Amino acid sequence: MVGTPVLRREDDRLLRGAGRFVDDMHAAGMLHAAVFRSPFAHARITSLDVSAARALPGVHAIFTAADLGAVNRPFPLPVPHPKLRAKTPMPLASDTVRYVGEPIALIVADDRYIAEDAFDHIAIDFEPLVATPSLQGALAGGDCVIHPDLGDNIAARFGQSYGDVDAAFAAADVVVPRTVHERSRFRSADRNARRVRRPDPNTGILTVWDTTQSPHVARV
């Protein structure tokens, strides 16, 4: 296969405009959801009232952590490790938000526009907490400990060594200490994260259309 042109199977339908994407899916009675997210990197939620947003025409439901109850539990850790002090996020934040964009409420409405308009009718108050954008600040901990029950921000400690490291440094002609700073990074989606689910009450089968590269994980 190396150096050999590979015939792409999808080109024909895409060039003819016959591609089918999740956003092209439309079913009778289909509702749309939008997620209300945290604007703070670290803050305590002191009050949350979604009653006005629930009363908007076209809004069918709004879910918060209180509505989910026991279902709102931490996500499972994909790759567990005995050294890792796992703290996975909750589906919806309940009392504290720990990163910008953390989900707080899920709005279900007739369309995406109504769902996002409901954001303006959510009454929420935050008490900003100390946040740090740097690794050094996170390691220092202090007032910026994301999970207080852990005592610090260190998720795991691993030790590895090969040979006599101290002797190698001691015998070296020159030792150059360096702190390397990388440029800021941000994620850029290569696809819109959308899902359409259609339950069939007659068969009990749930059909899911999902823009994902991990279909087996989505199925679980």
CNS distance restraints for C-alpha pairs under 8 A (distance, minus, plus):
assign (resid   1 and name CA) (resid   5 and name CA) 7.87 0.50 0.50
assign (resid   1 and name CA) (resid   6 and name CA) 7.84 0.50 0.50
assign (resid  10 and name CA) (resid  14 and name CA) 6.29 0.50 0.50
assign (resid  11 and name CA) (resid  15 and name CA) 5.94 0.50 0.50
assign (resid  12 and name CA) (resid  16 and name CA) 6.29 0.50 0.50
assign (resid  13 and name CA) (resid  17 and name CA) 6.24 0.50 0.50
assign (resid  13 and name CA) (resid  18 and name CA) 4.81 0.50 0.50
assign (resid  13 and name CA) (resid  19 and name CA) 5.68 0.50 0.50
assign (resid  14 and name CA) (resid  18 and name CA) 5.57 0.50 0.50
assign (resid  14 and name CA) (resid  19 and name CA) 4.88 0.50 0.50
assign (resid  20 and name CA) (resid  24 and name CA) 6.26 0.50 0.50
assign (resid  21 and name CA) (resid  25 and name CA) 7.09 0.50 0.50
assign (resid  22 and name CA) (resid 194 and name CA) 6.38 0.50 0.50
assign (resid  22 and name CA) (resid 195 and name CA) 6.60 0.50 0.50
assign (resid  22 and name CA) (resid 196 and name CA) 6.82 0.50 0.50
assign (resid  22 and name CA) (resid 209 and name CA) 6.40 0.50 0.50
assign (resid  22 and name CA) (resid 210 and name CA) 6.83 0.50 0.50
assign (resid  22 and name CA) (resid 211 and name CA) 6.87 0.50 0.50
assign (resid  23 and name CA) (resid 194 and name CA) 7.39 0.50 0.50
assign (resid  25 and name CA) (resid 196 and name CA) 7.38 0.50 0.50
assign (resid  26 and name CA) (resid  30 and name CA) 6.89 0.50 0.50
assign (resid  30 and name CA) (resid 110 and name CA) 7.54 0.50 0.50
assign (resid  31 and name CA) (resid 108 and name CA) 6.56 0.50 0.50
assign (resid  31 and name CA) (resid 109 and name CA) 5.72 0.50 0.50
assign (resid  31 and name CA) (resid 110 and name CA) 5.07 0.50 0.50
assign (resid  31 and name CA) (resid 111 and name CA) 6.27 0.50 0.50
assign (resid  32 and name CA) (resid 108 and name CA) 5.61 0.50 0.50
assign (resid  32 and name CA) (resid 109 and name CA) 5.44 0.50 0.50
assign (resid  32 and name CA) (resid 110 and name CA) 6.02 0.50 0.50
assign (resid  32 and name CA) (resid 111 and name CA) 5.06 0.50 0.50
assign (resid  32 and name CA) (resid 112 and name CA) 5.48 0.50 0.50
assign (resid  32 and name CA) (resid 115 and name CA) 7.25 0.50 0.50
assign (resid  33 and name CA) (resid 106 and name CA) 6.67 0.50 0.50
assign (resid  33 and name CA) (resid 107 and name CA) 5.38 0.50 0.50
assign (resid  33 and name CA) (resid 108 and name CA) 4.37 0.50 0.50
assign (resid  33 and name CA) (resid 109 and name CA) 6.30 0.50 0.50
assign (resid  33 and name CA) (resid 111 and name CA) 7.69 0.50 0.50
assign (resid  33 and name CA) (resid 112 and name CA) 6.49 0.50 0.50
assign (resid  33 and name CA) (resid 115 and name CA) 6.37 0.50 0.50
assign (resid  34 and name CA) (resid 106 and name CA) 5.90 0.50 0.50
assign (resid  34 and name CA) (resid 107 and name CA) 5.28 0.50 0.50
assign (resid  34 and name CA) (resid 108 and name CA) 6.70 0.50 0.50
assign (resid  34 and name CA) (resid 112 and name CA) 6.65 0.50 0.50
assign (resid  34 and name CA) (resid 115 and name CA) 5.68 0.50 0.50
assign (resid  34 and name CA) (resid 116 and name CA) 6.20 0.50 0.50
assign (resid  35 and name CA) (resid 103 and name CA) 6.19 0.50 0.50
assign (resid  35 and name CA) (resid 104 and name CA) 7.35 0.50 0.50
assign (resid  35 and name CA) (resid 105 and name CA) 5.89 0.50 0.50
assign (resid  35 and name CA) (resid 106 and name CA) 4.66 0.50 0.50
assign (resid  35 and name CA) (resid 107 and name CA) 6.27 0.50 0.50
assign (resid  36 and name CA) (resid 103 and name CA) 5.95 0.50 0.50
assign (resid  36 and name CA) (resid 104 and name CA) 5.68 0.50 0.50
assign (resid  36 and name CA) (resid 105 and name CA) 5.06 0.50 0.50
assign (resid  36 and name CA) (resid 106 and name CA) 6.18 0.50 0.50
assign (resid  36 and name CA) (resid 107 and name CA) 7.47 0.50 0.50
assign (resid  36 and name CA) (resid 119 and name CA) 6.43 0.50 0.50
assign (resid  37 and name CA) (resid 100 and name CA) 7.51 0.50 0.50
assign (resid  37 and name CA) (resid 101 and name CA) 4.73 0.50 0.50
assign (resid  37 and name CA) (resid 102 and name CA) 5.24 0.50 0.50
assign (resid  37 and name CA) (resid 103 and name CA) 4.46 0.50 0.50
assign (resid  37 and name CA) (resid 104 and name CA) 5.42 0.50 0.50
assign (resid  37 and name CA) (resid 105 and name CA) 7.14 0.50 0.50
assign (resid  38 and name CA) (resid  97 and name CA) 6.76 0.50 0.50
assign (resid  38 and name CA) (resid  99 and name CA) 7.36 0.50 0.50
assign (resid  38 and name CA) (resid 100 and name CA) 5.43 0.50 0.50
assign (resid  38 and name CA) (resid 101 and name CA) 4.81 0.50 0.50
assign (resid  38 and name CA) (resid 102 and name CA) 5.21 0.50 0.50
assign (resid  38 and name CA) (resid 103 and name CA) 6.47 0.50 0.50
assign (resid  38 and name CA) (resid 104 and name CA) 6.67 0.50 0.50
assign (resid  39 and name CA) (resid 100 and name CA) 5.30 0.50 0.50
assign (resid  39 and name CA) (resid 101 and name CA) 6.24 0.50 0.50
assign (resid  40 and name CA) (resid  97 and name CA) 7.27 0.50 0.50
assign (resid  40 and name CA) (resid  98 and name CA) 7.76 0.50 0.50
assign (resid  40 and name CA) (resid  99 and name CA) 6.49 0.50 0.50
assign (resid  40 and name CA) (resid 100 and name CA) 5.03 0.50 0.50
assign (resid  40 and name CA) (resid 101 and name CA) 7.69 0.50 0.50
assign (resid  40 and name CA) (resid 128 and name CA) 7.27 0.50 0.50
assign (resid  41 and name CA) (resid  97 and name CA) 6.99 0.50 0.50
assign (resid  41 and name CA) (resid  98 and name CA) 5.53 0.50 0.50
assign (resid  41 and name CA) (resid  99 and name CA) 4.02 0.50 0.50
assign (resid  41 and name CA) (resid 100 and name CA) 4.50 0.50 0.50
assign (resid  41 and name CA) (resid 131 and name CA) 6.36 0.50 0.50
assign (resid  42 and name CA) (resid  96 and name CA) 7.35 0.50 0.50
assign (resid  42 and name CA) (resid  97 and name CA) 5.48 0.50 0.50
assign (resid  42 and name CA) (resid  98 and name CA) 4.58 0.50 0.50
assign (resid  42 and name CA) (resid  99 and name CA) 5.92 0.50 0.50
assign (resid  42 and name CA) (resid 100 and name CA) 7.66 0.50 0.50
assign (resid  42 and name CA) (resid 128 and name CA) 6.31 0.50 0.50
assign (resid  42 and name CA) (resid 129 and name CA) 5.30 0.50 0.50
assign (resid  42 and name CA) (resid 130 and name CA) 6.55 0.50 0.50
assign (resid  42 and name CA) (resid 131 and name CA) 5.69 0.50 0.50
assign (resid  42 and name CA) (resid 146 and name CA) 7.74 0.50 0.50
assign (resid  43 and name CA) (resid  96 and name CA) 5.79 0.50 0.50
assign (resid  43 and name CA) (resid  97 and name CA) 5.42 0.50 0.50
assign (resid  43 and name CA) (resid  98 and name CA) 6.87 0.50 0.50
assign (resid  43 and name CA) (resid 126 and name CA) 6.07 0.50 0.50
assign (resid  43 and name CA) (resid 127 and name CA) 5.41 0.50 0.50
assign (resid  43 and name CA) (resid 128 and name CA) 4.18 0.50 0.50
assign (resid  43 and name CA) (resid 129 and name CA) 4.70 0.50 0.50
assign (resid  43 and name CA) (resid 130 and name CA) 7.84 0.50 0.50
assign (resid  44 and name CA) (resid  95 and name CA) 5.87 0.50 0.50
assign (resid  44 and name CA) (resid  96 and name CA) 4.38 0.50 0.50
assign (resid  44 and name CA) (resid  97 and name CA) 6.34 0.50 0.50
assign (resid  44 and name CA) (resid 126 and name CA) 5.54 0.50 0.50
assign (resid  44 and name CA) (resid 127 and name CA) 4.97 0.50 0.50
assign (resid  44 and name CA) (resid 128 and name CA) 6.33 0.50 0.50
assign (resid  44 and name CA) (resid 129 and name CA) 6.90 0.50 0.50
assign (resid  45 and name CA) (resid  94 and name CA) 7.57 0.50 0.50
assign (resid  45 and name CA) (resid  95 and name CA) 5.11 0.50 0.50
assign (resid  45 and name CA) (resid  96 and name CA) 5.68 0.50 0.50
assign (resid  45 and name CA) (resid  97 and name CA) 7.36 0.50 0.50
assign (resid  45 and name CA) (resid 124 and name CA) 7.40 0.50 0.50
assign (resid  45 and name CA) (resid 125 and name CA) 6.08 0.50 0.50
assign (resid  45 and name CA) (resid 126 and name CA) 4.71 0.50 0.50
assign (resid  45 and name CA) (resid 127 and name CA) 6.42 0.50 0.50
assign (resid  46 and name CA) (resid  95 and name CA) 7.39 0.50 0.50
assign (resid  46 and name CA) (resid 124 and name CA) 7.63 0.50 0.50
assign (resid  46 and name CA) (resid 125 and name CA) 5.53 0.50 0.50
assign (resid  46 and name CA) (resid 126 and name CA) 5.56 0.50 0.50
assign (resid  46 and name CA) (resid 127 and name CA) 6.53 0.50 0.50
assign (resid  47 and name CA) (resid 123 and name CA) 7.76 0.50 0.50
assign (resid  47 and name CA) (resid 124 and name CA) 5.48 0.50 0.50
assign (resid  47 and name CA) (resid 125 and name CA) 5.22 0.50 0.50
assign (resid  47 and name CA) (resid 126 and name CA) 7.34 0.50 0.50
assign (resid  48 and name CA) (resid 122 and name CA) 7.48 0.50 0.50
assign (resid  48 and name CA) (resid 123 and name CA) 5.79 0.50 0.50
assign (resid  48 and name CA) (resid 124 and name CA) 4.44 0.50 0.50
assign (resid  48 and name CA) (resid 125 and name CA) 6.68 0.50 0.50
assign (resid  49 and name CA) (resid 122 and name CA) 6.14 0.50 0.50
assign (resid  49 and name CA) (resid 123 and name CA) 5.02 0.50 0.50
assign (resid  49 and name CA) (resid 124 and name CA) 6.31 0.50 0.50
assign (resid  50 and name CA) (resid  54 and name CA) 6.16 0.50 0.50
assign (resid  50 and name CA) (resid  62 and name CA) 7.38 0.50 0.50
assign (resid  50 and name CA) (resid 121 and name CA) 7.18 0.50 0.50
assign (resid  50 and name CA) (resid 122 and name CA) 4.92 0.50 0.50
assign (resid  50 and name CA) (resid 123 and name CA) 6.34 0.50 0.50
assign (resid  51 and name CA) (resid  55 and name CA) 6.37 0.50 0.50
assign (resid  51 and name CA) (resid 122 and name CA) 7.67 0.50 0.50
assign (resid  52 and name CA) (resid  56 and name CA) 6.85 0.50 0.50
assign (resid  52 and name CA) (resid 121 and name CA) 5.78 0.50 0.50
assign (resid  52 and name CA) (resid 122 and name CA) 6.80 0.50 0.50
assign (resid  53 and name CA) (resid  59 and name CA) 7.59 0.50 0.50
assign (resid  53 and name CA) (resid  62 and name CA) 7.92 0.50 0.50
assign (resid  53 and name CA) (resid 118 and name CA) 5.12 0.50 0.50
assign (resid  53 and name CA) (resid 119 and name CA) 7.27 0.50 0.50
assign (resid  53 and name CA) (resid 120 and name CA) 7.87 0.50 0.50
assign (resid  53 and name CA) (resid 121 and name CA) 4.86 0.50 0.50
assign (resid  53 and name CA) (resid 122 and name CA) 5.76 0.50 0.50
assign (resid  54 and name CA) (resid  59 and name CA) 6.06 0.50 0.50
assign (resid  54 and name CA) (resid  60 and name CA) 7.28 0.50 0.50
assign (resid  54 and name CA) (resid  61 and name CA) 6.43 0.50 0.50
assign (resid  54 and name CA) (resid  62 and name CA) 6.29 0.50 0.50
assign (resid  54 and name CA) (resid 118 and name CA) 7.87 0.50 0.50
assign (resid  55 and name CA) (resid  59 and name CA) 7.11 0.50 0.50
assign (resid  56 and name CA) (resid 118 and name CA) 7.23 0.50 0.50
assign (resid  58 and name CA) (resid 109 and name CA) 5.48 0.50 0.50
assign (resid  58 and name CA) (resid 110 and name CA) 5.28 0.50 0.50
assign (resid  58 and name CA) (resid 111 and name CA) 7.88 0.50 0.50
assign (resid  58 and name CA) (resid 114 and name CA) 6.61 0.50 0.50
assign (resid  59 and name CA) (resid 107 and name CA) 7.36 0.50 0.50
assign (resid  59 and name CA) (resid 108 and name CA) 6.09 0.50 0.50
assign (resid  59 and name CA) (resid 109 and name CA) 4.20 0.50 0.50
assign (resid  59 and name CA) (resid 110 and name CA) 6.54 0.50 0.50
assign (resid  59 and name CA) (resid 114 and name CA) 7.00 0.50 0.50
assign (resid  59 and name CA) (resid 115 and name CA) 6.76 0.50 0.50
assign (resid  59 and name CA) (resid 118 and name CA) 7.85 0.50 0.50
assign (resid  60 and name CA) (resid 107 and name CA) 7.94 0.50 0.50
assign (resid  60 and name CA) (resid 108 and name CA) 5.62 0.50 0.50
assign (resid  60 and name CA) (resid 109 and name CA) 5.21 0.50 0.50
assign (resid  60 and name CA) (resid 110 and name CA) 7.43 0.50 0.50
assign (resid  61 and name CA) (resid 107 and name CA) 6.10 0.50 0.50
assign (resid  61 and name CA) (resid 108 and name CA) 5.18 0.50 0.50
assign (resid  61 and name CA) (resid 109 and name CA) 7.01 0.50 0.50
assign (resid  62 and name CA) (resid 105 and name CA) 6.77 0.50 0.50
assign (resid  62 and name CA) (resid 106 and name CA) 5.58 0.50 0.50
assign (resid  62 and name CA) (resid 107 and name CA) 4.54 0.50 0.50
assign (resid  62 and name CA) (resid 108 and name CA) 6.15 0.50 0.50
assign (resid  63 and name CA) (resid  67 and name CA) 5.59 0.50 0.50
assign (resid  63 and name CA) (resid  68 and name CA) 6.88 0.50 0.50
assign (resid  63 and name CA) (resid 105 and name CA) 5.55 0.50 0.50
assign (resid  63 and name CA) (resid 106 and name CA) 5.12 0.50 0.50
assign (resid  63 and name CA) (resid 107 and name CA) 6.61 0.50 0.50
assign (resid  64 and name CA) (resid  68 and name CA) 6.49 0.50 0.50
assign (resid  64 and name CA) (resid  92 and name CA) 6.48 0.50 0.50
assign (resid  64 and name CA) (resid  93 and name CA) 7.99 0.50 0.50
assign (resid  64 and name CA) (resid  94 and name CA) 7.71 0.50 0.50
assign (resid  64 and name CA) (resid 104 and name CA) 6.38 0.50 0.50
assign (resid  64 and name CA) (resid 105 and name CA) 4.74 0.50 0.50
assign (resid  64 and name CA) (resid 106 and name CA) 6.73 0.50 0.50
assign (resid  65 and name CA) (resid  69 and name CA) 6.33 0.50 0.50
assign (resid  65 and name CA) (resid  72 and name CA) 6.18 0.50 0.50
assign (resid  65 and name CA) (resid  91 and name CA) 7.95 0.50 0.50
assign (resid  65 and name CA) (resid  92 and name CA) 5.31 0.50 0.50
assign (resid  65 and name CA) (resid  93 and name CA) 6.26 0.50 0.50
assign (resid  65 and name CA) (resid  94 and name CA) 5.19 0.50 0.50
assign (resid  65 and name CA) (resid 104 and name CA) 7.37 0.50 0.50
assign (resid  65 and name CA) (resid 105 and name CA) 7.47 0.50 0.50
assign (resid  66 and name CA) (resid  94 and name CA) 7.20 0.50 0.50
assign (resid  68 and name CA) (resid  72 and name CA) 5.41 0.50 0.50
assign (resid  72 and name CA) (resid  90 and name CA) 6.20 0.50 0.50
assign (resid  72 and name CA) (resid  91 and name CA) 5.95 0.50 0.50
assign (resid  72 and name CA) (resid  92 and name CA) 6.74 0.50 0.50
assign (resid  73 and name CA) (resid  90 and name CA) 5.57 0.50 0.50
assign (resid  73 and name CA) (resid  91 and name CA) 7.11 0.50 0.50
assign (resid  74 and name CA) (resid  87 and name CA) 7.68 0.50 0.50
assign (resid  74 and name CA) (resid  88 and name CA) 5.55 0.50 0.50
assign (resid  74 and name CA) (resid  89 and name CA) 5.39 0.50 0.50
assign (resid  74 and name CA) (resid  90 and name CA) 4.44 0.50 0.50
assign (resid  74 and name CA) (resid  91 and name CA) 7.12 0.50 0.50
assign (resid  75 and name CA) (resid  88 and name CA) 5.67 0.50 0.50
assign (resid  75 and name CA) (resid  89 and name CA) 6.11 0.50 0.50
assign (resid  75 and name CA) (resid  90 and name CA) 6.08 0.50 0.50
assign (resid  75 and name CA) (resid  91 and name CA) 7.29 0.50 0.50
assign (resid  76 and name CA) (resid  88 and name CA) 7.04 0.50 0.50
assign (resid  77 and name CA) (resid  86 and name CA) 7.18 0.50 0.50
assign (resid  77 and name CA) (resid  88 and name CA) 6.69 0.50 0.50
assign (resid  80 and name CA) (resid  84 and name CA) 7.26 0.50 0.50
assign (resid  80 and name CA) (resid  86 and name CA) 7.98 0.50 0.50
assign (resid  83 and name CA) (resid 156 and name CA) 5.61 0.50 0.50
assign (resid  83 and name CA) (resid 157 and name CA) 6.74 0.50 0.50
assign (resid  83 and name CA) (resid 158 and name CA) 7.53 0.50 0.50
assign (resid  84 and name CA) (resid 155 and name CA) 5.85 0.50 0.50
assign (resid  84 and name CA) (resid 156 and name CA) 4.75 0.50 0.50
assign (resid  84 and name CA) (resid 157 and name CA) 7.78 0.50 0.50
assign (resid  85 and name CA) (resid 155 and name CA) 5.26 0.50 0.50
assign (resid  85 and name CA) (resid 156 and name CA) 6.08 0.50 0.50
assign (resid  86 and name CA) (resid 155 and name CA) 6.93 0.50 0.50
assign (resid  91 and name CA) (resid 103 and name CA) 6.99 0.50 0.50
assign (resid  92 and name CA) (resid 102 and name CA) 7.60 0.50 0.50
assign (resid  92 and name CA) (resid 103 and name CA) 5.19 0.50 0.50
assign (resid  92 and name CA) (resid 104 and name CA) 4.92 0.50 0.50
assign (resid  92 and name CA) (resid 105 and name CA) 6.43 0.50 0.50
assign (resid  93 and name CA) (resid  97 and name CA) 6.04 0.50 0.50
assign (resid  93 and name CA) (resid 102 and name CA) 6.98 0.50 0.50
assign (resid  93 and name CA) (resid 103 and name CA) 6.19 0.50 0.50
assign (resid  93 and name CA) (resid 104 and name CA) 5.05 0.50 0.50
assign (resid  94 and name CA) (resid 104 and name CA) 7.32 0.50 0.50
assign (resid  97 and name CA) (resid 102 and name CA) 6.36 0.50 0.50
assign (resid  98 and name CA) (resid 102 and name CA) 7.05 0.50 0.50
assign (resid  98 and name CA) (resid 146 and name CA) 6.58 0.50 0.50
assign (resid 107 and name CA) (resid 115 and name CA) 5.62 0.50 0.50
assign (resid 107 and name CA) (resid 116 and name CA) 7.85 0.50 0.50
assign (resid 107 and name CA) (resid 118 and name CA) 7.51 0.50 0.50
assign (resid 108 and name CA) (resid 115 and name CA) 6.16 0.50 0.50
assign (resid 109 and name CA) (resid 114 and name CA) 6.19 0.50 0.50
assign (resid 109 and name CA) (resid 115 and name CA) 5.20 0.50 0.50
assign (resid 110 and name CA) (resid 114 and name CA) 6.81 0.50 0.50
assign (resid 110 and name CA) (resid 115 and name CA) 7.57 0.50 0.50
assign (resid 111 and name CA) (resid 115 and name CA) 6.40 0.50 0.50
assign (resid 112 and name CA) (resid 116 and name CA) 6.19 0.50 0.50
assign (resid 113 and name CA) (resid 117 and name CA) 6.08 0.50 0.50
assign (resid 114 and name CA) (resid 118 and name CA) 6.29 0.50 0.50
assign (resid 115 and name CA) (resid 119 and name CA) 7.30 0.50 0.50
assign (resid 116 and name CA) (resid 120 and name CA) 7.92 0.50 0.50
assign (resid 117 and name CA) (resid 121 and name CA) 7.66 0.50 0.50
assign (resid 118 and name CA) (resid 122 and name CA) 6.82 0.50 0.50
assign (resid 129 and name CA) (resid 144 and name CA) 7.63 0.50 0.50
assign (resid 130 and name CA) (resid 143 and name CA) 6.26 0.50 0.50
assign (resid 130 and name CA) (resid 144 and name CA) 5.21 0.50 0.50
assign (resid 131 and name CA) (resid 144 and name CA) 5.74 0.50 0.50
assign (resid 132 and name CA) (resid 137 and name CA) 5.72 0.50 0.50
assign (resid 132 and name CA) (resid 138 and name CA) 6.40 0.50 0.50
assign (resid 132 and name CA) (resid 144 and name CA) 7.08 0.50 0.50
assign (resid 133 and name CA) (resid 137 and name CA) 7.28 0.50 0.50
assign (resid 133 and name CA) (resid 138 and name CA) 7.80 0.50 0.50
assign (resid 134 and name CA) (resid 138 and name CA) 6.33 0.50 0.50
assign (resid 135 and name CA) (resid 139 and name CA) 6.16 0.50 0.50
assign (resid 136 and name CA) (resid 140 and name CA) 6.16 0.50 0.50
assign (resid 137 and name CA) (resid 141 and name CA) 6.48 0.50 0.50
assign (resid 137 and name CA) (resid 144 and name CA) 7.95 0.50 0.50
assign (resid 138 and name CA) (resid 144 and name CA) 6.99 0.50 0.50
assign (resid 138 and name CA) (resid 145 and name CA) 7.52 0.50 0.50
assign (resid 138 and name CA) (resid 153 and name CA) 6.10 0.50 0.50
assign (resid 139 and name CA) (resid 152 and name CA) 7.50 0.50 0.50
assign (resid 139 and name CA) (resid 153 and name CA) 6.23 0.50 0.50
assign (resid 139 and name CA) (resid 154 and name CA) 6.90 0.50 0.50
assign (resid 141 and name CA) (resid 145 and name CA) 5.27 0.50 0.50
assign (resid 141 and name CA) (resid 152 and name CA) 5.62 0.50 0.50
assign (resid 141 and name CA) (resid 153 and name CA) 6.31 0.50 0.50
assign (resid 145 and name CA) (resid 151 and name CA) 6.92 0.50 0.50
assign (resid 145 and name CA) (resid 152 and name CA) 5.53 0.50 0.50
assign (resid 145 and name CA) (resid 153 and name CA) 5.80 0.50 0.50
assign (resid 146 and name CA) (resid 152 and name CA) 7.67 0.50 0.50
assign (resid 146 and name CA) (resid 153 and name CA) 6.47 0.50 0.50
assign (resid 147 and name CA) (resid 151 and name CA) 7.12 0.50 0.50
assign (resid 147 and name CA) (resid 152 and name CA) 7.31 0.50 0.50
assign (resid 147 and name CA) (resid 153 and name CA) 7.21 0.50 0.50
assign (resid 148 and name CA) (resid 152 and name CA) 7.00 0.50 0.50
assign (resid 161 and name CA) (resid 165 and name CA) 7.41 0.50 0.50
assign (resid 164 and name CA) (resid 168 and name CA) 6.32 0.50 0.50
assign (resid 165 and name CA) (resid 169 and name CA) 6.41 0.50 0.50
assign (resid 166 and name CA) (resid 170 and name CA) 6.15 0.50 0.50
assign (resid 167 and name CA) (resid 171 and name CA) 6.07 0.50 0.50
assign (resid 168 and name CA) (resid 172 and name CA) 6.14 0.50 0.50
assign (resid 169 and name CA) (resid 175 and name CA) 6.99 0.50 0.50
assign (resid 191 and name CA) (resid 211 and name CA) 7.27 0.50 0.50
assign (resid 192 and name CA) (resid 211 and name CA) 7.09 0.50 0.50
assign (resid 193 and name CA) (resid 210 and name CA) 7.82 0.50 0.50
assign (resid 193 and name CA) (resid 211 and name CA) 5.84 0.50 0.50
assign (resid 193 and name CA) (resid 212 and name CA) 7.49 0.50 0.50
assign (resid 194 and name CA) (resid 210 and name CA) 6.15 0.50 0.50
assign (resid 194 and name CA) (resid 211 and name CA) 5.81 0.50 0.50
assign (resid 195 and name CA) (resid 208 and name CA) 6.94 0.50 0.50
assign (resid 195 and name CA) (resid 209 and name CA) 5.55 0.50 0.50
assign (resid 195 and name CA) (resid 210 and name CA) 4.50 0.50 0.50
assign (resid 195 and name CA) (resid 211 and name CA) 6.56 0.50 0.50
assign (resid 196 and name CA) (resid 208 and name CA) 5.69 0.50 0.50
assign (resid 196 and name CA) (resid 209 and name CA) 5.09 0.50 0.50
assign (resid 196 and name CA) (resid 210 and name CA) 6.60 0.50 0.50
assign (resid 197 and name CA) (resid 206 and name CA) 6.72 0.50 0.50
assign (resid 197 and name CA) (resid 207 and name CA) 5.69 0.50 0.50
assign (resid 197 and name CA) (resid 208 and name CA) 4.49 0.50 0.50
assign (resid 197 and name CA) (resid 209 and name CA) 6.46 0.50 0.50
assign (resid 198 and name CA) (resid 206 and name CA) 5.73 0.50 0.50
assign (resid 198 and name CA) (resid 207 and name CA) 5.19 0.50 0.50
assign (resid 198 and name CA) (resid 208 and name CA) 6.49 0.50 0.50
assign (resid 199 and name CA) (resid 204 and name CA) 6.85 0.50 0.50
assign (resid 199 and name CA) (resid 205 and name CA) 5.93 0.50 0.50
assign (resid 199 and name CA) (resid 206 and name CA) 4.30 0.50 0.50
assign (resid 199 and name CA) (resid 207 and name CA) 6.24 0.50 0.50
assign (resid 200 and name CA) (resid 204 and name CA) 5.40 0.50 0.50
assign (resid 200 and name CA) (resid 205 and name CA) 5.38 0.50 0.50
assign (resid 200 and name CA) (resid 206 and name CA) 6.24 0.50 0.50
assign (resid 200 and name CA) (resid 207 and name CA) 8.00 0.50 0.50
assign (resid 201 and name CA) (resid 205 and name CA) 7.45 0.50 0.50
assign (resid 210 and name CA) (resid 215 and name CA) 7.86 0.50 0.50
assign (resid 212 and name CA) (resid 218 and name CA) 7.88 0.50 0.50
assign (resid 214 and name CA) (resid 218 and name CA) 6.39 0.50 0.50
assign (resid 215 and name CA) (resid 219 and name CA) 6.11 0.50 0.50
assign (resid 216 and name CA) (resid 220 and name CA) 6.48 0.50 0.50
